[in-house]
Amino acid sequence: MKITLFIAPTPNGFIAKPGNDTSFVSNRDWLLFLKDVKKIKCVIMGRNTYEQGAMSKVFPLKGCMNVVLTREKMKSTDNCIFTNAHPKQILKLIEKRGYKHAALIGGGVANSVFMSANCVDELCLDFMPRIFGKGIRGFAEIDFENRLKLISIRKLSADEIRLRYKVLKSGKR
Ligand SMILES: NC(=O)c1ccc[n+]([C@@H]2O[C@H](COP(=O)([O-])OP(=O)(O)OC[C@H]3O[C@@H](n4cnc5c(N)ncnc54)[C@H](OP(=O)(O)O)[C@@H]3O)[C@@H](O)[C@H]2O)c1
């Protein structure tokens, strides 16, 4: 089972401005993200990210299995599972349903929960050309550390780059 974490951060690591404002993420990048994750067919996200996307009817993503982390009791459907299971149990559950690859798509809390459980294999970071000092960070404050191995650098537009990294699993935890 492989997990790829997708983020569109600022160079200083923010994924949203205060008030869940992600308007700094370009439309081009948003479309590329959707194309990539729809190919993977299985997405995992935190409840806040889900709620933001649900408001605009983007989530649950059609044609994908959606897994949403929450401690609230919410009713799962055929393509949307709400769960408070440990990341390793979530991977088993997804695998049982026949998926070999899943996209972790934020937000900051979900990203750190999966990183600290040693459950992320690859990072796909699309850096947005914006800087600000207040908002939601790509990784919430949970203690973990991993070394990364660069896989590729891709220029997405005049000002945007995509870095792909393999997560080396021998880091301190
Ligand atoms: N730029 C980007 O690439 C990008 C990508 C994704 C998201 N975002 C933005 O990031 C923001 C959301 O990030 P966030 O860090 O606030 O929240 P988040 O990670 O999306 O969701 C956090 C919520 O997930 C649930 N949760 C977390 N850990 C859990 C666990 N171990 N077990 C069960 N449930 C767990 C909790 O919900 P309950 O309260 O329901 O228990 C928690 O409040 C939004 O503004 C979104 O638009 C940006």
The ligand as a Gaussian input file, in Angstrom:
#p B3LYP/6-31G(d) Opt

LIG

0 1
 N       -3.315000      24.247000       0.346000
 C       -3.509000      22.957000       0.503000
 O       -2.800000      22.141000      -0.076000
 C       -4.576000      22.423000       1.407000
 C       -4.835000      21.047000       1.393000
 C       -5.812000      20.550000       2.265000
 C       -6.472000      21.397000       3.134000
 N       -6.208000      22.728000       3.118000
 C       -6.876000      23.634000       4.066000
 O       -6.444000      23.253000       5.377000
 C       -7.494000      23.569000       6.310000
 C       -7.825000      22.335000       7.160000
 O       -6.685000      21.885000       7.856000
 P       -6.746000      21.572000       9.422000
 O       -5.353000      21.245000       9.857000
 O       -7.481000      22.675000      10.101000
 O       -7.710000      20.314000       9.537000
 P       -7.786000      18.833000       8.923000
 O       -6.500000      18.126000       9.099000
 O       -8.391000      18.894000       7.572000
 O       -8.910000      18.201000       9.878000
 C       -8.697000      18.143000      11.277000
 C       -9.842000      17.363000      11.889000
 O       -9.731000      15.985000      11.551000
 C      -10.190000      15.183000      12.642000
 N       -9.053000      14.389000      13.115000
 C       -7.751000      14.752000      13.154000
 N       -6.996000      13.759000      13.669000
 C       -7.828000      12.745000      13.912000
 C       -7.641000      11.433000      14.416000
 N       -6.434000      10.977000      14.777000
 N       -8.720000      10.630000      14.552000
 C       -9.933000      11.082000      14.179000
 N      -10.174000      12.330000      13.694000
 C       -9.137000      13.139000      13.565000
 C      -10.683000      16.144000      13.698000
 O      -12.063000      16.400000      13.370000
 P      -13.306000      16.225000      14.379000
 O      -13.416000      17.509000      15.079000
 O      -14.447000      15.968000      13.441000
 O      -12.980000      15.073000      15.270000
 C       -9.874000      17.387000      13.416000
 O      -10.467000      18.563000      13.894000
 C       -8.684000      24.034000       5.473000
 O       -8.666000      25.437000       5.416000
 C       -8.388000      23.455000       4.102000
 O       -9.028000      24.164000       3.063000
 C       -5.282000      23.266000       2.270000

